Amino acid sequence: MDTGATEDAASGRAGCAEGSAGISSSPPSAVRRSRGCRTPGGAGGVATRPLLRPRGRDRVREQGARLGPRQSGRADPLTQKRDPSLPNYLALVSGSTQGITDDCTNCTTGGISLADTLEAKGRTWKAYAEGLPRAGWTGAASGRYVKRHVPFLYFRRVLSRPARVRNVVPLAALAHDLAAKRLPDFALVVPDMCHNMHDCPVSTGDAWLARFLPPLLRSRQLANSGVFVIFDESDSTDPRVAALALGPVVRPGSRFAPAMSHYGLLRTIDDAWGLPRLGRSARVAPVTGIWR
């Protein structure tokens, strides 16, 4: 696993982290059965569920994995970049922890993120956050919603442009976008503090995922797409986290075994769209061997 630069060095705390030992095809419940991994149901554990929706299937075939019944790929544990949560999310969308080492809510960074590289390629993006009071809201917390799990709200290149900030929307907007056939090319779906299993039992998060994923995976809008289900960090001494790949472009039962981190997932997204490789994603390998 790539440990990154100084600010990206792995933390002293381990856990089933992003980029762990592999990706393979398994149903959502595999999140809590991954070998040697504990789900982040305790303090510091959260889940992110990014949606990669490439329009060109040829590229995705080379770097994708499928997740879900009959159309899933499973990844062995990823390795987290840092504890606590926020640095891992920043690493996922920018290839760097941006020098941030805690779950700050007033800090910002001038770095480049997927928001920049996607838009430069004429692609669209959104972050769907469960519990977010309204589109573009930048407050620290509201009910079971927390800002520290929405990395785009920490980039000044996003915050300085109202239209970009409005791309961070409540999760309820996803159903509307699906119905209107206007899903963005890339979406980051962030469950609230209960459904991400941080404040609630693993069974609660598992049930939420079982309700959320099937309608999404059945949508024709994801015909050439991949869905990654990952965690940001572990709550155990093992620094790995469960990672799943789902969708029509993933070979059922496939597995990506090499050790990887959030940077490897970012590299996969970068390469799928032909985007510049952000930060340390340029120094790691993408997910391969699980795509149709």
TORROKE-38578 format. One record per residue (C-alpha): residue in one letter; x, y, z. Coordinates in Angstrom, 3 decimals. Layout:
<sites>
['A' [X Y Z]]
...
</sites>
This chain:
<sites>
['M' [0.000 0.000 0.000]]
['D' [1.161 3.507 -0.799]]
['T' [1.676 5.521 2.373]]
['G' [1.683 8.884 0.676]]
['A' [3.626 12.017 1.489]]
['T' [4.142 13.310 4.992]]
['E' [0.585 14.463 5.457]]
['D' [-0.624 11.257 3.813]]
['A' [1.330 8.864 5.992]]
['A' [-0.764 6.080 7.431]]
['S' [-1.953 6.809 10.920]]
['G' [-0.864 4.805 13.914]]
['R' [-4.337 3.375 14.108]]
['A' [-5.202 0.474 11.864]]
['G' [-8.463 -0.872 10.638]]
['C' [-10.148 -2.390 7.630]]
['A' [-9.307 0.573 5.490]]
['E' [-9.786 1.885 2.036]]
['G' [-7.449 0.256 -0.359]]
['S' [-7.054 -2.914 1.565]]
['A' [-6.411 -6.307 0.151]]
['G' [-8.766 -6.654 -2.716]]
['I' [-12.100 -6.157 -4.452]]
['S' [-14.480 -8.989 -5.173]]
['S' [-18.086 -9.684 -6.041]]
['S' [-20.325 -10.119 -3.012]]
['P' [-23.743 -8.960 -1.819]]
['P' [-23.947 -5.855 0.422]]
['S' [-23.920 -7.974 3.570]]
['A' [-20.336 -8.865 2.742]]
['V' [-19.412 -5.489 4.191]]
['R' [-19.671 -7.004 7.624]]
['R' [-18.177 -10.362 6.688]]
['S' [-14.951 -9.288 5.013]]
['R' [-12.145 -11.439 6.303]]
['G' [-10.251 -9.925 9.186]]
['C' [-12.193 -6.669 9.005]]
['R' [-14.523 -5.069 11.471]]
['T' [-17.021 -2.603 10.162]]
['P' [-16.552 0.921 11.503]]
['G' [-19.566 0.834 13.752]]
['G' [-17.766 2.586 16.577]]
['A' [-16.238 6.020 16.907]]
['G' [-14.313 7.165 13.886]]
['G' [-15.959 4.715 11.521]]
['V' [-18.011 5.942 8.589]]
['A' [-18.979 4.742 5.156]]
['T' [-18.814 6.436 1.790]]
['R' [-20.536 5.092 -1.259]]
['P' [-19.181 6.672 -4.419]]
['L' [-20.924 6.048 -7.699]]
['L' [-18.763 5.919 -10.794]]
['R' [-20.890 6.391 -13.868]]
['P' [-18.582 6.342 -16.888]]
['R' [-20.207 6.737 -20.265]]
['G' [-17.489 4.898 -22.146]]
['R' [-17.692 1.213 -21.306]]
['D' [-14.396 0.339 -23.012]]
['R' [-12.331 2.108 -20.372]]
['V' [-14.397 0.855 -17.485]]
['R' [-14.057 -2.724 -18.572]]
['E' [-10.372 -2.451 -17.902]]
['Q' [-10.709 -1.045 -14.403]]
['G' [-14.030 -1.838 -12.804]]
['A' [-15.608 -4.173 -10.343]]
['R' [-19.179 -5.060 -9.708]]
['L' [-20.995 -5.081 -6.382]]
['G' [-24.344 -6.593 -5.522]]
['P' [-26.311 -9.791 -6.057]]
['R' [-25.796 -11.198 -9.552]]
['Q' [-23.754 -8.198 -10.541]]
['S' [-21.096 -7.689 -8.009]]
['G' [-17.396 -7.596 -7.572]]
['R' [-15.778 -7.678 -4.171]]
['A' [-12.656 -5.995 -2.958]]
['D' [-10.655 -7.232 -0.064]]
['P' [-9.977 -4.596 2.581]]
['L' [-8.638 -1.175 1.551]]
['T' [-6.029 0.550 3.651]]
['Q' [-7.005 3.848 5.199]]
['K' [-4.738 6.837 4.788]]
['R' [-5.305 8.493 8.153]]
['D' [-7.477 8.445 11.222]]
['P' [-9.831 10.332 11.685]]
['S' [-12.360 10.494 8.853]]
['L' [-11.879 13.714 6.915]]
['P' [-8.317 13.104 5.630]]
['N' [-9.489 9.833 4.069]]
['Y' [-12.325 11.561 2.216]]
['L' [-9.963 14.250 0.956]]
['A' [-7.559 11.552 -0.247]]
['L' [-10.400 9.853 -2.106]]
['V' [-11.311 12.913 -4.194]]
['S' [-7.967 14.697 -4.497]]
['G' [-5.112 12.229 -4.034]]
['S' [-3.910 14.002 -0.888]]
['T' [-5.027 14.668 2.665]]
['Q' [-4.213 18.325 1.907]]
['G' [-2.242 18.638 5.137]]
['I' [-5.418 18.184 7.208]]
['T' [-5.071 15.794 10.134]]
['D' [-8.368 16.104 12.014]]
['D' [-12.120 16.437 11.456]]
['C' [-12.055 20.224 11.269]]
['T' [-15.179 21.988 10.028]]
['N' [-13.811 25.489 9.365]]
['C' [-10.656 24.476 7.496]]
['T' [-10.354 24.695 3.707]]
['T' [-7.808 23.810 1.058]]
['G' [-6.770 25.366 -2.219]]
['G' [-6.070 21.967 -3.759]]
['I' [-7.538 20.449 -6.911]]
['S' [-10.222 17.774 -6.650]]
['L' [-12.362 15.614 -8.895]]
['A' [-14.764 18.554 -9.148]]
['D' [-12.110 20.409 -11.151]]
['T' [-10.879 17.579 -13.340]]
['L' [-14.351 16.282 -14.166]]
['E' [-15.648 19.703 -15.158]]
['A' [-12.546 20.358 -17.253]]
['K' [-13.489 17.242 -19.250]]
['G' [-17.089 18.386 -19.645]]
['R' [-18.312 15.852 -17.086]]
['T' [-20.825 16.414 -14.286]]
['W' [-20.641 15.549 -10.590]]
['K' [-22.719 15.713 -7.415]]
['A' [-22.463 14.728 -3.776]]
['Y' [-25.679 13.322 -2.292]]
['A' [-25.570 13.632 1.499]]
['E' [-28.231 12.078 3.693]]
['G' [-29.633 14.562 6.199]]
['L' [-28.195 17.659 4.504]]
['P' [-30.761 20.415 5.229]]
['R' [-30.681 21.859 1.695]]
['A' [-28.544 22.050 -1.405]]
['G' [-25.332 23.973 -0.879]]
['W' [-25.602 24.059 2.925]]
['T' [-22.093 24.337 4.425]]
['G' [-22.829 24.037 8.134]]
['A' [-20.872 21.626 10.323]]
['A' [-23.735 19.344 11.365]]
['S' [-27.505 18.944 11.408]]
['G' [-29.185 15.980 13.054]]
['R' [-27.367 12.894 11.820]]
['Y' [-25.607 14.760 9.006]]
['V' [-21.967 15.819 9.389]]
['K' [-19.939 17.966 7.014]]
['R' [-16.678 16.065 7.587]]
['H' [-17.931 13.242 5.361]]
['V' [-18.513 15.536 2.367]]
['P' [-15.003 16.363 1.110]]
['F' [-16.019 18.731 -1.696]]
['L' [-17.138 21.291 0.905]]
['Y' [-13.505 21.768 1.964]]
['F' [-12.142 22.900 -1.405]]
['R' [-12.013 26.651 -2.000]]
['R' [-12.333 26.035 -5.741]]
['V' [-15.789 24.646 -4.976]]
['L' [-16.773 27.032 -2.188]]
['S' [-15.927 30.115 -4.261]]
['R' [-18.497 29.219 -6.922]]
['P' [-22.168 29.026 -5.824]]
['A' [-23.099 26.767 -8.741]]
['R' [-20.530 24.232 -7.594]]
['V' [-21.613 24.389 -3.969]]
['R' [-25.158 23.633 -5.109]]
['N' [-23.861 20.318 -6.463]]
['V' [-23.825 19.134 -2.849]]
['V' [-27.449 18.107 -2.347]]
['P' [-29.663 16.111 0.055]]
['L' [-29.746 12.373 -0.649]]
['A' [-33.456 12.624 -1.484]]
['A' [-32.439 14.401 -4.693]]
['L' [-30.964 11.160 -6.018]]
['A' [-34.402 9.611 -6.526]]
['H' [-35.535 12.720 -8.394]]
['D' [-32.438 12.695 -10.590]]
['L' [-32.947 9.010 -11.367]]
['A' [-36.595 9.590 -12.298]]
['A' [-35.660 12.585 -14.450]]
['K' [-32.814 10.631 -16.095]]
['R' [-30.286 13.241 -15.137]]
['L' [-27.774 11.420 -12.960]]
['P' [-24.366 13.119 -12.956]]
['D' [-21.386 11.348 -14.460]]
['F' [-19.850 10.976 -11.001]]
['A' [-21.738 10.872 -7.715]]
['L' [-20.578 10.534 -4.136]]
['V' [-23.329 9.192 -1.868]]
['V' [-22.833 9.839 1.841]]
['P' [-25.125 8.089 4.393]]
['D' [-25.906 9.764 7.695]]
['M' [-24.237 8.873 11.003]]
['C' [-26.685 6.059 11.660]]
['H' [-26.799 4.439 8.248]]
['N' [-23.021 4.575 7.928]]
['M' [-22.873 2.362 11.047]]
['H' [-20.969 4.936 13.078]]
['D' [-23.734 5.565 15.617]]
['C' [-25.960 2.548 14.899]]
['P' [-25.478 -1.242 14.682]]
['V' [-23.990 -2.839 11.590]]
['S' [-27.363 -4.503 10.972]]
['T' [-28.949 -1.058 10.590]]
['G' [-26.448 0.005 7.962]]
['D' [-26.726 -3.340 6.220]]
['A' [-30.522 -2.997 6.008]]
['W' [-30.195 0.553 4.678]]
['L' [-27.788 -0.573 1.972]]
['A' [-30.119 -3.440 1.030]]
['R' [-32.917 -0.896 0.487]]
['F' [-30.796 1.720 -1.244]]
['L' [-28.747 -0.277 -3.735]]
['P' [-31.193 -2.554 -5.632]]
['P' [-33.315 0.229 -7.219]]
['L' [-30.137 2.037 -8.187]]
['L' [-28.508 -1.018 -9.744]]
['R' [-31.692 -1.839 -11.681]]
['S' [-31.795 1.599 -13.264]]
['R' [-31.040 1.697 -16.995]]
['Q' [-29.034 4.826 -16.318]]
['L' [-26.348 2.638 -14.763]]
['A' [-26.172 0.289 -17.750]]
['N' [-22.520 1.199 -18.368]]
['S' [-21.631 2.069 -14.821]]
['G' [-19.944 0.891 -11.662]]
['V' [-20.825 1.483 -8.005]]
['F' [-18.168 1.313 -5.296]]
['V' [-19.151 0.742 -1.667]]
['I' [-16.318 1.601 0.712]]
['F' [-15.513 2.747 4.228]]
['D' [-13.196 5.570 5.191]]
['E' [-11.518 3.924 8.171]]
['S' [-11.596 1.004 10.571]]
['D' [-12.379 0.877 14.261]]
['S' [-9.911 -1.922 14.989]]
['T' [-6.142 -2.306 15.023]]
['D' [-6.278 -3.653 11.477]]
['P' [-5.925 -0.663 9.088]]
['R' [-8.055 -2.243 6.377]]
['V' [-11.681 -1.629 5.396]]
['A' [-14.178 -3.540 3.315]]
['A' [-14.569 -2.477 -0.314]]
['L' [-17.131 -3.650 -2.833]]
['A' [-17.605 -3.033 -6.553]]
['L' [-21.074 -3.404 -8.111]]
['G' [-22.860 -2.820 -11.377]]
['P' [-23.291 -4.087 -14.941]]
['V' [-19.651 -3.495 -15.865]]
['V' [-18.371 -5.827 -13.131]]
['R' [-17.821 -9.547 -13.598]]
['P' [-19.827 -11.508 -10.968]]
['G' [-17.561 -13.304 -8.536]]
['S' [-14.483 -11.390 -9.624]]
['R' [-11.876 -10.153 -7.192]]
['F' [-9.064 -7.623 -7.175]]
['A' [-6.568 -8.991 -4.665]]
['P' [-3.605 -6.568 -4.552]]
['A' [-3.331 -4.260 -1.566]]
['M' [-4.656 -0.780 -2.302]]
['S' [-5.779 2.453 -0.676]]
['H' [-8.251 5.230 -1.472]]
['Y' [-5.615 6.487 -3.888]]
['G' [-6.045 3.309 -5.953]]
['L' [-9.777 3.881 -6.196]]
['L' [-9.182 7.488 -7.230]]
['R' [-6.698 6.282 -9.867]]
['T' [-9.404 3.950 -11.198]]
['I' [-11.828 6.860 -11.515]]
['D' [-9.172 9.105 -13.067]]
['D' [-8.294 6.516 -15.696]]
['A' [-11.914 5.593 -16.457]]
['W' [-12.590 9.162 -17.532]]
['G' [-9.162 9.940 -18.935]]
['L' [-8.670 12.562 -16.221]]
['P' [-5.346 13.917 -14.930]]
['R' [-4.143 11.662 -12.112]]
['L' [-4.585 13.632 -8.948]]
['G' [-1.882 13.660 -6.270]]
['R' [-0.697 10.279 -5.126]]
['S' [-3.160 8.447 -7.354]]
['A' [-0.481 8.821 -10.055]]
['R' [1.839 6.584 -8.021]]
['V' [-0.483 3.629 -7.473]]
['A' [-2.227 1.107 -9.721]]
['P' [-5.933 1.174 -10.645]]
['V' [-8.422 -1.608 -9.978]]
['T' [-8.215 -4.123 -12.839]]
['G' [-9.335 -7.622 -13.734]]
['I' [-12.916 -7.338 -12.485]]
['W' [-14.530 -5.545 -15.394]]
['R' [-16.590 -7.079 -18.166]]
</sites>
